[in-house]
């Protein structure tokens, strides 16, 4: 087994993930946590190599870990422990890694021949595990998609996912004034809703809830933000009217929201005592359903993953093998399977990689 990697160090995306502690899987990983043109495709691999199988390997190597939130598992120490575990596993299996190795061409007269700047390498099987285009500063490219097309496979449209959303001038100026604020929010895009943190930035909106819905959002669509998901805004306002009617709505909301956000969402003038129930209800509805239209996203530069990829119609879901090209496999992010934020995409990498390895070993 030989792994060719154009990076200077192995597992760089693993190393930087989770703030350097690697969110290596999720306790709740299941097919419903993944997007794909075929919602059933990931079932086989995820069922046969689960998050618990990977956790068992982590435990066997003495790597301490903890659950942060929502089933997300992180190393207590460094993500380098996960990288070392995987690299040592390759070496223990008799394999090796060539780093800084750039592939120039791939041919298949009978077996695969891979021409690189470090020579030519031949093998009966070829596994494409190149990831997507996200985080280009780490060397990410669309090379894996080019390989798929070379061998006649279809690549579905790709775009950045798990990425901050950007906005037009008016919203961006307002959000810039609130940059750094983080709130608990329910954010909805299309049919997906996520309740997690939301962060205001100088470019627009970020935070886990925004990253999650970015995978479902499409250009021109609106998103809806509930800035008080655990609070009945109408009751807050009605109580404030009864107990301190001479204050403004903005002041009343300042008790449950950051003051800068309350100032942006609340009316400018007037005592809350002067507002009837209908007016308070309208303000509450705005707080629970703040409608916004992003202008775009921050793109591959900050996207955690790439949505879309090698069309699953051309792959065997049990083995990850190309149906039309014997002994050619595609695994991980390069495939049209994209997980939620929180360790799901790593689990897909482990599960799909295991499925391909089992197929090759039994061949």
Secondary structure, 3 states (H helix, E strand, C coil): CEEEECCCCCCHHHHHHHHHCCEEEECCCCHHHEECCCCCCCHHHHHHCCHHHHHHHHHHCCCCEEECCCCEEEECCCCHHHHHHHHHHHHHCCCEEEECCCEEEEEECCCEEEEECCEEEEECCEEECCCCCCCHHHCCCCHHHHHHHHCCCCECCCEEECCCEECCHHHHHHHHHCCCCEEEEEEEECCEEEEEEEEECCCEEECHHHHHHHCCCCCCCCEEEECCCCCCHHHHHHHHHHHCCCCCHHHHHCCCCCHHHHHHHCCCCCCHHHCCHHHHHHHHHHHHCEEECCCEECCCCCCCEEECCECHHHECCCCCEECCCCCEEECHHHECCEECCCCHHHHHHHHHHHHHHHHHHCC
